[in-house]
Amino acid sequence: MITAIVLIDCATDSIPEVAENIANLDGVSEVYSVAGNTDLIAMVRVRQYEEIAEVIANRISKVPGVVDTDTHIAFRAYSKHDLEEAFAIGLPDAD
């Protein structure tokens, strides 16, 4: 699986709508609203490098309200997060 991290600048008055539209695109696994110099971060996960251009240039960039994108290709993952474990913090074990 190939992962691309896409930093997205949006028209300020449409961030929630842009985020929802991007989250519904094929190839996009998550969209985060963030603080800082960018408005949204999208995680794109595809099987082939050629699909990255399809998802970013032909889908994300064409969503109304998207002003600019900056794409970073992930070479290697150094940690794997177990989301179930992360969300179970403070809950008693079921054992």
C-alpha positions in Angstrom: 0.0 0.0 0.0 1.3 3.4 -1.0 0.6 6.3 1.4 0.5 10.0 0.5 0.0 12.8 3.0 -1.7 15.7 1.3 -1.7 19.2 2.9 -4.7 21.1 1.6 -5.5 24.8 1.7 -9.1 25.7 1.4 -11.4 28.7 1.0 -11.8 29.6 4.7 -15.6 29.7 4.6 -15.9 26.1 3.3 -13.5 24.0 5.3 -16.1 21.6 6.8 -17.8 21.0 3.4 -14.5 20.5 1.6 -13.3 18.1 4.3 -16.5 16.0 3.9 -16.3 16.0 0.1 -12.7 14.9 0.2 -13.3 12.2 2.8 -15.9 10.6 0.5 -13.4 10.3 -2.4 -12.1 6.9 -3.4 -8.5 6.5 -2.3 -8.8 8.9 0.6 -8.8 7.1 4.0 -8.9 10.0 6.4 -9.2 13.8 6.4 -8.1 15.9 9.4 -8.9 19.5 10.1 -5.7 21.0 11.6 -4.2 24.1 13.1 -1.2 25.7 11.5 -0.3 26.8 8.0 -2.7 24.4 6.3 -6.4 23.8 6.7 -6.8 20.0 6.1 -4.6 16.9 5.9 -5.8 14.0 3.8 -4.3 10.5 4.0 -4.4 8.9 0.5 -3.8 5.2 0.3 -3.5 3.4 -3.0 -2.0 0.3 -4.5 0.0 1.8 -7.4 1.9 5.0 -7.8 -0.1 5.9 -10.9 -3.2 6.1 -8.7 -1.7 9.0 -6.6 -2.1 11.4 -9.5 -5.6 10.2 -10.2 -6.7 10.8 -6.6 -4.9 14.1 -6.0 -4.9 15.9 -9.3 -8.1 14.5 -10.7 -10.2 14.3 -7.5 -8.9 16.3 -4.5 -7.7 19.3 -6.5 -11.1 19.5 -8.3 -13.2 19.6 -5.1 -14.9 23.1 -4.9 -13.1 25.2 -2.3 -9.7 23.5 -2.6 -7.1 26.3 -3.3 -3.8 24.4 -3.2 -2.3 21.0 -2.3 1.1 19.9 -1.2 1.8 16.2 -1.4 4.3 14.1 0.6 4.9 10.5 -0.3 5.6 8.2 2.6 8.6 5.9 2.1 8.3 3.8 5.2 6.2 3.5 8.3 8.1 3.4 11.6 5.2 2.8 13.9 1.8 1.0 13.7 -1.0 2.3 15.9 -3.6 0.0 17.2 -6.7 2.3 17.2 -8.7 -0.1 19.4 -6.1 0.0 22.0 -5.7 3.8 21.8 -9.4 4.3 22.3 -9.6 1.8 25.1 -7.3 3.9 27.4 -8.8 4.0 30.9 -11.4 1.3 30.2 -11.2 -1.9 32.3 -10.0 -5.0 30.5 -12.8 -7.4 29.3 -10.8 -10.4 30.6 
